[in-house]
Amino acid sequence: MENNEKMPEEQQQNEDADDESLPFPRARVVRLMRASITDGKQIRSEVKDSLNLWLGNLVAKVAREMDNSPYGSIGLADFQRATAPFDQIANLVKDEERLHLSLEKLKVDADQVQRDMRRFFNQIKGEESE
């Protein structure tokens, strides 16, 4: 039974072995994923490879943006400029939620104003209130 217990671990280590076609060491990417994924959940091989490739593409996009620097060296300001759009995504999601809540409040307020206006003008006209 001892061999059976070690088999999945050995198999996982073999699966996480470095693949030269991937931009980053597969084991490192898997460790980073494992840090945020609930214990016991399996991560499919295609997900590990897809995230690795996606991260490689992201690094290439950021590097191309940093390369737009007019200076001979790339500094922290260039990095911050290149990564700012990605950092702003979380802020946009929060802003969307805030805007939806504000719109709901405005709708409730508008409905109340409409009811008050109907009641007021019905009283002026002498009509019965609903």
C-alpha positions as a printed Julia matrix, in Angstrom:
130×3 Matrix{Float64}:
   0.0    0.0     0.0
   2.9    2.31    0.59
   3.67   2.32   -3.14
   0.02   3.09   -3.94
   0.06   6.06   -1.56
   3.17   7.5    -3.18
   2.04   6.83   -6.72
  -0.2    9.91   -7.13
   2.52  12.15   -5.65
   5.16  10.7    -7.96
   2.79  10.94  -10.88
   2.06  14.58  -10.04
   5.77  15.36   -9.81
   6.29  13.8   -13.24
   3.38  15.82  -14.63
   4.79  19.03  -13.15
   8.24  18.44  -14.64
   9.56  21.32  -16.7
   8.42  21.46  -20.3
  10.66  23.53  -22.56
   7.67  24.56  -24.68
   6.21  26.47  -21.72
   7.47  29.93  -20.73
   7.74  29.18  -17.0
   8.64  26.14  -14.92
   5.41  24.19  -14.7
   5.94  23.22  -11.06
   6.24  26.86  -10.0
   3.03  27.83  -11.79
   1.24  24.87  -10.2
   2.51  25.87   -6.73
   1.16  29.37   -7.26
  -2.19  27.96   -8.35
  -2.29  25.55   -5.4
  -1.83  28.48   -3.01
  -5.24  29.84   -4.05
  -7.17  26.67   -4.89
  -8.95  24.61   -2.25
  -7.07  21.52   -1.09
  -8.3   18.34   -2.67
  -9.29  19.89   -5.99
  -7.47  18.46   -8.96
  -6.1   20.8   -11.57
  -6.24  19.37  -15.05
  -3.06  19.28  -17.07
  -4.51  21.47  -19.83
  -5.35  24.14  -17.23
  -1.79  24.12  -15.9
  -0.38  24.5   -19.42
  -2.97  27.09  -20.47
  -2.28  29.29  -17.46
   1.45  28.97  -18.06
   1.05  30.05  -21.69
  -1.34  32.86  -20.71
   1.18  34.15  -18.17
   3.87  34.04  -20.83
   1.67  36.1   -23.18
   0.94  38.55  -20.38
   4.66  39.01  -19.71
   5.22  39.61  -23.44
   2.45  42.27  -23.55
   3.84  44.06  -20.51
   7.37  43.88  -21.92
   6.25  45.32  -25.28
   4.53  48.19  -23.46
   7.64  48.85  -21.34
   9.68  48.83  -24.54
   7.77  51.93  -25.64
   9.88  53.88  -23.17
  11.92  56.57  -24.96
  14.83  56.07  -22.57
  17.78  53.72  -22.82
  16.8   51.81  -19.71
  13.48  50.56  -18.43
  12.63  51.68  -14.92
   9.97  51.13  -12.33
   7.87  53.95  -13.79
   7.79  52.08  -17.12
   6.74  48.91  -15.33
   3.97  50.73  -13.47
   2.74  52.35  -16.67
   2.71  49.0   -18.47
   0.88  47.16  -15.7
  -1.57  49.95  -14.81
  -4.34  48.69  -17.13
  -4.26  45.29  -15.44
  -4.3   46.84  -11.98
  -7.25  49.0   -12.96
  -9.42  46.0   -13.86
 -10.19  45.3   -10.2
 -11.08  48.95   -9.7
 -13.4   48.86  -12.72
 -15.24  45.85  -11.31
 -15.69  47.65   -7.99
 -16.87  50.77   -9.83
 -19.39  48.71  -11.8
 -20.85  47.29   -8.59
 -20.99  50.76   -7.03
 -22.68  52.19  -10.12
 -25.29  49.4   -10.16
 -26.11  50.09   -6.52
 -26.36  53.84   -7.22
 -28.66  53.21  -10.19
 -30.92  51.0    -8.09
 -31.15  53.74   -5.46
 -31.93  56.32   -8.14
 -34.67  54.08   -9.55
 -36.25  53.71   -6.11
 -36.04  57.47   -5.57
 -37.52  58.18   -9.02
 -40.4   55.78   -8.35
 -41.13  57.54   -5.06
 -41.07  60.97   -6.74
 -43.44  59.67   -9.43
 -45.87  58.34   -6.81
 -45.73  61.63   -4.89
 -46.38  63.64   -8.07
 -49.36  61.46   -9.01
 -50.82  61.82   -5.54
 -50.28  65.61   -5.59
 -51.81  66.17   -9.02
 -54.68  63.78   -8.31
 -55.5   65.88   -5.24
 -55.39  69.08   -7.29
 -57.64  67.6    -9.96
 -59.92  66.15   -7.31
 -59.43  62.57   -8.48
 -59.46  59.68   -6.05
 -56.06  58.36   -4.94
 -55.13  54.86   -6.05
